[in-house]
Amino acid sequence: MSLIAGIVNDRDSSPNDLRENGLLLMQAMRDYPADDARHWHDESAFLGCHAQWITPQSVYEKLPCYNESLDLAITADAILDNRDALCNRFQIESSRRDALTDSELIVMAYERWGTEAPKYLIGDYAFMIWDRKQKRLFGARDLAGNRTLYYHYDRRSLTFCTAIAPLLALPSIKQGLNESWLSAFLAINAPIDSVDVFATAYRNILQIPPGHSLISANGRLTLSKYDSLVVSDQKLSLPSDGDYEEAFREVFGQAVASRLRTFKQVGATLSGGLDSGSVVSFAASALRNEGKTLHTYSHVPAADFQDWTARHLMADERPFIQETIRHVGNIQDNYLDSQGQSPFTEIDEWLNIMESPYKFFANSFWIRDIYRTARQQGMGVLLTGARGNSSISWGSVTQYCAHLLKTMRWIQFYRQATLFSRQMRIRRSQLLPNIGKYAFPFVNKLSFAEAGDKEDFPQLINPDFAARTQIYNTLKDHQQLLTESPRNITDERQFFFNNLAILNMQGTSGAKLSLKYGIWERDPTCDPRVVRFCLSLPIEQFVLNGVSRSLIRRATDQYLPDKVRWNQRVKGFQSADWVHRMTPVRSAFIQELHDLCNDSAASEYLNIPQIRSSLTEIERQPFQPELAMNSNMIYLMRSLVVYRFLRKF
């Protein structure tokens, strides 16, 4: 795992200027933890690497690396998960494989397949290769966007880095606010930053989207999509339900095992649900064979928190977490209550980590607490199951029934609805309204609030700023991306895994946290092999016999306890106490919002009248925990995050 950077000059720049600017980049990267720092340059290219050692091979990896026989130089931030398959293709003898570095495998792939090389790589990666013979810079970012790669291009040179701050340290790159990006961030109420997957919050900094490659040569820059997580509509047909379960265990087990490659300890986030529980159960079993123990990290509410949530929600998931730990074994569990921390106290740290505004503030305090603790305890890898809802544990019977109803498959609909009502212990008549909502949505509402619309969530963007940037016209072209209405079950997952805006948002936070804390976040639920396998299965395997998420429940027999496997009645609510935690800082929170309302620079972008109105609503009542789901409270927290970011300019 590495922070990589570099400059390639096309024309009109001296080698001395190139080296000077390259060393400025290296100096700017010193704020990030590293085990080694090196650079390489010739007359046209400067490559740098601020390496964090995670895998056994990375300890011996010298990056940047120049291959004299091929006349290629590479710098890489990469962990490959299909090393054995690549070694087999390249006919590398067994005795050499363990010492072979991931960057060497990437160079071999480039030598064999040229700019098509990323298609053959599975893992989390961002890399750049300087091809001296062709005077060409080539780079790529992994399919799921689990590593970041930013660049500045001015037709004379291309400067790149896996973080934004080092780029802005160069005198030639001016720090300017990207108003188009900001207007989208403010106008979109959904947890998506922007619909422009090439843009960033900075006017002069762009990014390579997930699954894309870059070529810079002869004064031209080309970005292209090299592949997708969704590659085929071909369906897998197996003889029995048991065969599907066994096939899943094989594919998923391989994905988990390939993400355990570290000379440090292995950790995992663990809630009371199926996704993280499945990852933990497969990982703990594999680590037992290596003589290692899996360390799990779970968020729990503050000690004085009074649970206000509905019966189907669970703020404290320990009863299910501990059941999983007892059943699986080989686990050292950690429960973090993040004492004294809240979304308000975390804003500045998260703005530094993300290098942009963010919307996940309700979970921010405990996510960072997990990383801090895991680093102190010597973790190299932190496993998650963050994207499992759309892959391994996908399958809503309600949506499936709606699909059967819409396609007029009456017999199947009656059978599934009956089985589902028995599973949930509720009458069919109570299910029908919810099924109807999915089957026949009357209005396709957008997840942004146009001026004059009556939405539950207030409009965050200044209407004049919205008009000036024409953001609502832009977002109308992305109506499918932002729809709140239920999507057709047959293309729901394809939409998710083809959606670069969602992939980019989810991958970026993990990549930036890894650079900050020296821990690589790894999610086997979005491994291309797992995603493509799950997409190839018949829908019925995910909703068998009226059971939602049926495949993962059946396939984890013996892996997870029945209490977790068959739980369909309650789900975790990990951010239930975020407002409760802000009670001690209520005065500071209110005061800063008043400062915001009186700030002329902020008023150019933010909807100050609405902020004042929401603030009045919140001021007139005490901080009750129930405000965690209050639209005014959520609105005000988002406003503060953006306000703090704007003050940087």
Secondary structure, DSSP 8 states (H G I E B T S, - for coil): -EEEEEEEE-SS--HHHHHHHHHHHHHHGGGS--SEEEEEE-SSEEEEEEE---STGGGG--SSEEETTTTEEEEEEEEES-HHHHHHHTT--HHHHTT--HHHHHHHHHHHHGGGGGGG--EEEEEEEEETTTTEEEEEE-TT--S--EEEE-SSEEEEESSSHHHHTSTTS---B-HHHHHHHHHB-SS-S-S-TTB-SBTT-EE--TTEEEEEETTEEEEEE---S---------SSHHHHHHHHHHHHHHHHHHT---SSEEEEE--SSHHHHHHHHHHHHHHHHHT--EEEEEE---TT------TTEES--HHHHHHHHHHH-SEEEEEE--TT--TTTTHHHHHHHHSS--S-HHHHHHHHHHHHHHHHTTEEEEE--TTGGGTTT---HHHHHHHHHHTT-HHHHHHHHHHHHHHHT--HHHHHHHHHHHH--S---BSB--TT---SS---B-HHHHHHHTHHHHHHTTHHHHB-S---TTTHHHHHHH-HHHHHHHHHHHHHHHHHHS-EEE-GGG-HHHHHHHHHS-GGGGSGGG-TTHHHHHHTBTTB-HHHHT--S-EE-TTTTHHHHTGGGHHHHHHHHHHHHT-HHHHTTB-HHHHHHHHHHHHTS---GGGGG-HHHHHHHHHHHHHHHHTT-
